[in-house]
Amino acid sequence: MNHKITIIGLGYVGLPLARLFSTKYPVVGFDINEKRIADLNAGKDDTLEVEDDLLKSALVANNPDFGATGLFCSNQLEDIADSNIYIVTVPTPVDKNNRPDLTPLYKASETVAKVLKKGDIVIYESTVYPGVTEEECIPVLEKNSGLKFNVDFFAGYSPERINPGDKLHTVEKILKVTAGSTPEIGKIVDDLYKSVIIAGTHLAPTIKVAEAAKVIENSQRDINIAFVNELAKIFNLMGIDTHDVLTAAGTKWNFLPFKPGLVGGHCIGVDPYYLAQKAQEFGYHPEIILAGRRMNDSMGQYVASETVKQMLRQDLKVNGSDVLVLGFTFKENCPDVRNTKVVDVVKNLEDYGINVSIYDPWANPEEVKHEYGLETSTKPPFKKYDAVVLAVSHKEFESLNIKNLLSENGIIYDVKGILEKENGITRL
């Protein structure tokens, strides 16, 4: 088929996908954020997922026609009206009560419906619980377009597997699961992705299977990390170094190499709630999934309380003390601060009356201020602190002499477990 593709949502997932498809097809990247569109058209990606030179080489000056290649970014509806493939890559967050918030998906579907035509295919990449595409999104498309599903237009699902900040496992190197609303559409969707994904594809029998496969990927990882987080709490009470235990256990060929830590971000810390919500609709209360979430959600408070305990053991005054938190993003070497659990560490430290400073060379201070109401700095600190919490293992911290930042009897709490064991350093 002669495809022209529109990508709805140009964030951490959408932009790399749009850039990749633009090597073979005419692509319009659509986003409602005007500043984002302006930055991208200037060849700058604030997410750092696509290198500026690579982005600039993909951009074209005008909306490309069928048969051409290249990427054109826009927030204007008329620029996406002649596409025949629409790929939705908007976020799927949870609300304050950890219930799935499908608002971005509804809004994106309404946008697509305004330009939907007979024969078009709408593919969703957002992580959801089984049934969302056909039971939630398709009705929005039908209602707002006046077209009939699987008669006038069709749907597909291909869950995103991008790992923000990972320059090794880029989108084209990650095997893609695909699915279609009919067997024939499934083949078209699979061939579309197969044309650019060098790692290959796996065509699932139904959209629901593909949706379920994605949501359990992150749920499985969440549960495994929750297990080692619980081990860390147990071994800490026993006076045993958890990382030493994991290193020893890891000598067995089939031991899974998970490490304790803070579990945030837009996937692992969110997706299990989507599966749990759907299970509860069917009358089943998921025990293991929600237990894992409770464990991982408790780790910010645990890190703060353990830091305070170490300070007290060193006869350091807690109330009014100065503590430096190194890193604020949800993972290393990535500017993404969505659903970061470092905020839990900071808030709990502040509850003890501690003055908390945050240094993160990757996080945008304006975004952190807007999302969390906290001040961060992108410049290295120079003063002395009573404690330093290494929360994120950014590469910049490897050359930072953390001990020089400590006041007398100051302590270091290493959440990531990357520092060598020695006096004054406590590892999670």
C-alpha positions as CSV (number, residue, x, y, z in Angstrom):
1,M,0.0,0.0,0.0
2,N,1.0,3.6,-0.6
3,H,1.1,5.0,3.0
4,K,1.2,8.5,4.4
5,I,1.6,8.4,8.2
6,T,0.6,10.8,10.9
7,I,2.0,10.3,14.4
8,I,-0.2,11.8,17.1
9,G,2.0,12.9,20.1
10,L,5.6,13.8,19.7
11,G,7.1,12.8,23.0
12,Y,9.6,10.2,24.1
13,V,7.8,7.6,22.0
14,G,6.2,9.5,19.1
15,L,9.2,11.4,17.9
16,P,11.7,8.5,17.5
17,L,9.0,6.6,15.7
18,A,8.1,9.5,13.4
19,R,11.8,10.0,12.6
20,L,12.2,6.3,11.8
21,F,9.1,6.0,9.6
22,S,10.2,9.2,7.8
23,T,13.1,7.3,6.3
24,K,10.7,5.2,4.2
25,Y,7.4,7.2,4.1
26,P,6.0,10.7,4.2
27,V,5.3,11.5,7.8
28,V,3.5,14.3,9.6
29,G,4.2,14.6,13.3
30,F,1.3,16.1,15.2
31,D,1.3,17.6,18.7
32,I,-0.9,20.2,20.4
33,N,2.1,21.7,22.2
34,E,3.1,24.7,20.0
35,K,6.5,25.2,21.7
36,R,7.3,21.5,21.1
37,I,6.5,21.9,17.4
38,A,8.6,25.1,17.1
39,D,11.5,23.4,18.8
40,L,11.3,20.3,16.6
41,N,11.0,22.3,13.4
42,A,14.2,24.1,14.6
43,G,15.9,20.7,14.8
44,K,15.9,20.5,18.6
45,D,14.6,17.7,20.8
46,D,14.4,18.5,24.5
47,T,13.8,14.9,25.3
48,L,17.2,14.0,23.9
49,E,15.7,10.9,22.3
50,V,16.6,12.0,18.8
51,E,20.0,13.7,18.2
52,D,19.6,17.1,16.7
53,D,21.6,16.3,13.5
54,L,19.5,13.2,12.9
55,L,16.3,15.2,13.5
56,K,17.4,18.0,11.1
57,S,18.2,15.5,8.4
58,A,14.7,14.0,8.7
59,L,12.8,17.3,8.5
60,V,11.3,18.6,5.3
61,A,10.2,22.2,4.7
62,N,6.7,21.3,3.5
63,N,4.1,18.7,4.2
64,P,5.3,15.7,2.1
65,D,3.2,14.1,-0.5
66,F,2.5,10.4,-1.1
67,G,5.6,8.7,-2.4
68,A,8.0,11.2,-0.8
69,T,9.9,10.7,2.4
70,G,10.6,13.0,5.3
71,L,9.2,14.4,8.5
72,F,7.0,17.5,8.8
73,C,5.9,18.6,12.3
74,S,2.7,20.6,12.8
75,N,-0.2,21.4,15.2
76,Q,-2.6,22.2,12.4
77,L,-5.4,19.7,11.7
78,E,-5.4,20.4,7.9
79,D,-1.8,19.1,7.7
80,I,-2.9,15.6,8.8
81,A,-6.1,15.3,6.7
82,D,-4.6,13.4,3.8
83,S,-2.8,10.7,5.8
84,N,-4.2,7.1,5.6
85,I,-2.3,5.7,8.7
86,Y,-2.7,7.4,12.1
87,I,-0.5,6.2,14.9
88,V,-1.4,7.4,18.4
89,T,1.5,7.7,20.9
90,V,0.0,9.8,23.7
91,P,0.7,9.0,27.4
92,T,-1.6,6.9,29.6
93,P,-1.2,8.2,33.2
94,V,-3.1,7.4,36.4
95,D,-4.9,9.9,38.5
96,K,-4.2,10.8,42.2
97,N,-6.1,7.6,43.2
98,N,-4.0,5.5,40.8
99,R,-6.9,4.9,38.5
100,P,-6.3,4.9,34.7
101,D,-6.7,8.3,33.1
102,L,-7.7,7.7,29.5
103,T,-8.2,11.5,28.8
104,P,-5.2,11.8,26.5
105,L,-6.4,8.8,24.5
106,Y,-9.9,10.2,24.2
107,K,-8.6,13.6,23.1
108,A,-6.2,12.1,20.5
109,S,-9.0,9.9,19.2
110,E,-11.3,12.9,18.8
111,T,-8.6,14.6,16.8
112,V,-8.1,11.7,14.5
113,A,-11.9,11.3,14.0
114,K,-12.1,14.8,12.6
115,V,-10.0,13.8,9.6
116,L,-10.8,10.1,9.4
117,K,-11.7,8.8,6.0
118,K,-12.8,5.5,4.5
119,G,-10.0,3.0,4.3
120,D,-7.9,4.7,7.0
121,I,-6.1,2.7,9.7
122,V,-5.7,4.0,13.3
123,I,-3.0,2.3,15.3
124,Y,-2.6,2.8,19.0
125,E,0.8,2.4,20.7
126,S,-0.1,3.7,24.2
127,T,0.1,1.2,27.0
128,V,-3.4,0.2,28.1
129,Y,-5.4,-2.6,29.7
130,P,-6.9,-5.2,27.4
131,G,-9.9,-3.9,25.6
132,V,-9.2,-0.1,25.6
133,T,-8.6,0.1,21.9
134,E,-11.8,-1.5,20.8
135,E,-14.1,-0.7,23.8
136,E,-12.9,2.9,24.6
137,C,-11.1,4.4,21.6
138,I,-13.1,3.0,18.7
139,P,-16.5,4.3,19.9
140,V,-14.9,7.8,20.1
141,L,-13.7,7.4,16.5
142,E,-17.1,6.2,15.3
143,K,-19.1,8.9,17.1
144,N,-16.9,11.8,15.9
145,S,-16.4,10.7,12.4
146,G,-19.7,9.1,11.5
147,L,-17.8,6.1,10.0
148,K,-18.3,2.5,10.9
149,F,-15.5,0.4,12.4
150,N,-14.2,-2.5,10.3
151,V,-16.4,-1.3,7.5
152,D,-15.2,2.2,6.7
153,F,-12.0,2.4,8.8
154,F,-9.8,-0.1,10.7
155,A,-7.6,-0.3,13.8
156,G,-4.3,-1.7,14.9
157,Y,-2.3,-1.9,18.1
158,S,1.5,-2.0,18.4
159,P,2.6,-1.3,22.0
160,E,5.6,1.0,22.4
161,R,8.7,-0.5,24.0
162,I,11.0,2.5,24.0
163,N,13.3,2.8,27.0
164,P,13.9,6.6,27.5
165,G,17.6,7.5,27.6
166,D,18.7,4.1,26.2
167,K,20.9,4.7,23.1
168,L,21.6,1.0,22.6
169,H,18.0,-0.3,22.4
170,T,16.6,2.3,20.0
171,V,13.1,1.9,18.4
172,E,14.3,0.1,15.3
173,K,16.3,-2.4,17.4
174,I,13.4,-3.5,19.6
175,L,11.2,-6.3,18.3
176,K,7.7,-5.0,17.8
177,V,4.4,-6.7,18.7
178,T,1.7,-5.9,16.2
179,A,-2.1,-6.6,15.8
180,G,-5.0,-5.6,13.6
181,S,-8.8,-5.4,13.9
182,T,-9.1,-8.0,11.1
183,P,-6.5,-10.6,9.9
184,E,-6.0,-8.6,6.7
185,I,-5.4,-5.4,8.6
186,G,-3.1,-7.2,11.0
187,K,-0.9,-8.2,8.1
188,I,-0.9,-4.6,6.8
189,V,0.1,-3.2,10.2
190,D,2.7,-5.9,10.6
191,D,4.2,-5.2,7.2
192,L,4.3,-1.5,7.9
193,Y,6.4,-1.9,11.1
194,K,8.4,-4.7,9.5
195,S,9.5,-2.2,6.8
196,V,11.5,-0.1,9.4
197,I,12.0,-2.3,12.5
198,I,15.2,-4.2,11.8
199,A,14.7,-6.4,15.0
200,G,11.6,-7.8,13.4
201,T,7.9,-8.1,14.4
202,H,5.5,-10.5,16.1
203,L,2.0,-10.5,14.8
204,A,-0.4,-11.2,17.7
205,P,-3.8,-12.9,16.9
206,T,-5.9,-10.1,18.3
207,I,-5.6,-6.5,19.6
208,K,-6.5,-7.6,23.1
209,V,-3.6,-10.1,23.1
210,A,-1.2,-7.4,22.1
211,E,-2.6,-5.0,24.7
212,A,-2.3,-7.7,27.4
213,A,1.3,-8.6,26.4
214,K,2.5,-5.0,26.8
215,V,0.9,-4.4,30.2
216,I,2.3,-7.6,31.7
217,E,5.8,-6.7,30.5
218,N,6.0,-3.8,32.9
219,S,4.0,-5.5,35.6
220,Q,6.4,-8.4,35.7
221,R,9.4,-6.0,36.0
222,D,7.6,-4.1,38.8
223,I,6.9,-7.2,40.8
224,N,10.5,-8.4,40.4
225,I,11.9,-5.1,41.6
226,A,9.4,-5.1,44.5
227,F,10.8,-8.5,45.6
228,V,14.4,-7.2,45.8
229,N,13.2,-4.0,47.5
230,E,11.6,-6.2,50.2
231,L,14.8,-8.2,50.4
232,A,16.7,-4.9,50.9
233,K,14.5,-4.1,53.9
234,I,14.9,-7.5,55.4
235,F,18.7,-7.7,54.9
236,N,19.1,-4.2,56.3
237,L,17.5,-5.4,59.5
238,M,19.9,-8.3,59.5
239,G,23.0,-6.2,58.8
240,I,23.6,-7.9,55.5
241,D,24.6,-5.9,52.4
242,T,21.8,-6.6,49.8
243,H,24.1,-6.0,46.8
244,D,26.6,-8.6,48.1
245,V,23.7,-11.1,48.4
246,L,22.5,-10.4,44.8
247,T,26.1,-10.7,43.5
248,A,26.5,-14.1,45.1
249,A,23.0,-15.3,44.0
250,G,23.6,-14.0,40.5
251,T,26.3,-16.6,39.9
252,K,23.5,-19.1,39.2
253,W,22.7,-19.2,35.5
254,N,19.0,-18.6,35.8
255,F,18.9,-16.0,38.6
256,L,17.2,-12.8,37.5
257,P,19.5,-9.7,38.0
258,F,17.2,-7.2,39.5
259,K,18.3,-4.5,41.9
260,P,16.5,-2.5,44.6
261,G,15.6,1.1,44.0
262,L,13.0,3.7,43.3
263,V,10.5,2.7,40.7
264,G,9.0,5.6,38.8
265,G,8.6,6.8,35.2
266,H,5.7,6.6,32.8
267,C,5.6,2.8,32.5
268,I,6.7,0.5,35.3
269,G,5.2,2.7,38.0
270,V,1.9,3.2,36.2
271,D,1.0,0.2,34.0
272,P,0.3,-2.3,36.8
273,Y,-2.6,-0.1,37.9
274,Y,-4.1,-0.5,34.4
275,L,-4.1,-4.3,34.7
276,A,-5.3,-4.2,38.2
277,Q,-8.2,-1.9,37.3
278,K,-9.4,-4.2,34.5
279,A,-9.1,-7.3,36.8
280,Q,-11.3,-5.6,39.4
281,E,-13.9,-4.9,36.8
282,F,-14.1,-8.7,36.3
283,G,-14.5,-9.2,40.1
284,Y,-10.9,-10.3,40.7
285,H,-8.7,-8.5,43.2
286,P,-5.1,-8.8,42.1
287,E,-3.0,-9.5,45.2
288,I,0.6,-9.9,43.9
289,I,0.4,-7.0,41.4
290,L,-0.9,-4.5,44.0
291,A,1.4,-5.8,46.7
292,G,4.3,-5.1,44.4
293,R,3.0,-1.6,43.8
294,R,2.6,-0.9,47.5
295,M,6.2,-2.0,48.2
296,N,7.7,0.1,45.4
297,D,5.6,3.1,46.3
298,S,6.9,2.9,49.8
299,M,10.6,3.1,48.9
300,G,10.8,6.9,48.9
301,Q,9.7,7.1,52.5
302,Y,12.0,4.2,53.4
303,V,15.1,5.9,51.8
304,A,14.3,9.1,53.7
305,S,13.9,7.4,57.1
306,E,17.0,5.3,56.6
307,T,19.0,8.5,55.8
308,V,17.8,10.1,59.0
309,K,18.7,7.0,61.0
310,Q,22.2,7.1,59.7
311,M,22.5,10.8,60.5
312,L,21.3,10.1,64.1
313,R,23.9,7.4,64.4
314,Q,26.6,10.0,63.5
315,D,25.2,12.4,66.2
316,L,24.1,14.8,63.5
317,K,21.2,17.1,64.2
318,V,18.3,16.3,61.9
319,N,16.0,19.3,62.2
320,G,17.5,22.2,60.3
321,S,20.3,20.0,58.7
322,D,21.3,20.3,55.1
323,V,20.9,17.3,52.8
324,L,21.9,17.1,49.1
325,V,19.9,14.9,46.8
326,L,21.8,13.9,43.6
327,G,19.5,13.3,40.7
328,F,15.8,13.9,40.3
329,T,14.8,12.3,37.0
330,F,13.1,8.9,37.1
331,K,16.2,7.2,35.7
332,E,19.8,7.9,34.8
333,N,21.1,9.9,31.9
334,C,17.6,11.0,30.9
335,P,15.8,14.3,31.3
336,D,12.4,12.6,32.0
337,V,10.9,13.6,35.4
338,R,7.4,12.1,34.8
339,N,6.3,10.2,37.9
340,T,9.8,10.3,39.4
341,K,9.9,8.8,42.9
342,V,12.8,10.9,44.0
343,V,10.1,13.5,44.9
344,D,9.0,11.1,47.6
345,V,12.5,11.1,49.1
346,V,12.6,14.9,49.0
347,K,9.2,15.4,50.6
348,N,9.8,12.9,53.4
349,L,13.2,14.5,54.2
350,E,11.5,17.9,54.4
351,D,9.0,16.4,56.8
352,Y,11.9,15.9,59.2
353,G,12.6,19.6,59.0
354,I,15.6,19.1,56.7
355,N,16.7,21.7,54.2
356,V,17.0,19.7,50.9
357,S,19.0,20.8,47.9
358,I,18.7,19.0,44.6
359,Y,21.4,18.8,41.9
360,D,20.5,17.2,38.6
361,P,22.3,18.2,35.4
362,W,19.6,16.5,33.2
363,A,16.3,17.7,34.7
364,N,14.8,20.9,33.5
365,P,14.4,23.2,36.5
366,E,11.3,24.9,35.1
367,E,9.6,21.6,34.5
368,V,10.4,20.3,38.0
369,K,9.2,23.6,39.5
370,H,5.9,23.4,37.5
371,E,5.3,19.7,38.1
372,Y,6.5,19.3,41.7
373,G,7.0,22.8,43.1
374,L,10.6,22.1,43.9
375,E,13.8,24.0,43.1
376,T,16.6,22.1,41.3
377,S,20.0,23.1,40.1
378,T,21.9,22.0,37.0
379,K,25.2,23.2,38.4
380,P,27.4,21.2,40.7
381,P,27.1,22.1,44.4
382,F,30.1,23.6,46.4
383,K,28.9,23.9,50.0
384,K,29.1,21.2,52.7
385,Y,26.1,18.9,53.6
386,D,25.3,16.7,56.5
387,A,24.1,14.0,54.2
388,V,24.1,13.2,50.5
389,V,21.5,10.9,48.9
390,L,22.7,9.5,45.6
391,A,19.2,8.9,44.1
392,V,20.0,8.7,40.4
393,S,23.2,7.4,38.8
394,H,23.8,10.1,36.2
395,K,27.2,9.7,34.5
396,E,28.1,13.2,35.7
397,F,28.1,11.9,39.3
398,E,30.9,9.4,38.5
399,S,33.5,12.1,38.5
400,L,31.9,14.0,41.4
401,N,33.9,13.7,44.6
402,I,30.9,13.2,46.9
403,K,33.0,13.0,50.1
404,N,34.2,16.5,49.5
405,L,30.6,17.7,49.8
406,L,30.2,16.3,53.4
407,S,30.5,18.2,56.6
408,E,32.2,16.5,59.6
409,N,30.6,13.1,60.3
410,G,28.4,13.5,57.2
411,I,26.9,10.4,55.6
412,I,26.2,9.2,52.1
413,Y,23.1,7.1,51.3
414,D,23.6,5.3,48.0
415,V,20.2,4.4,46.6
416,K,21.7,3.0,43.4
417,G,24.4,0.9,45.1
418,I,27.1,2.1,42.7
419,L,29.6,3.3,45.3
420,E,32.2,1.1,46.9
421,K,31.5,0.0,50.5
422,E,33.3,2.0,53.1
423,N,32.7,4.0,56.3
424,G,30.1,6.7,55.9
425,I,28.4,5.1,52.9
426,T,25.1,3.2,53.3
427,R,23.7,1.3,50.3
428,L,20.1,0.5,49.8
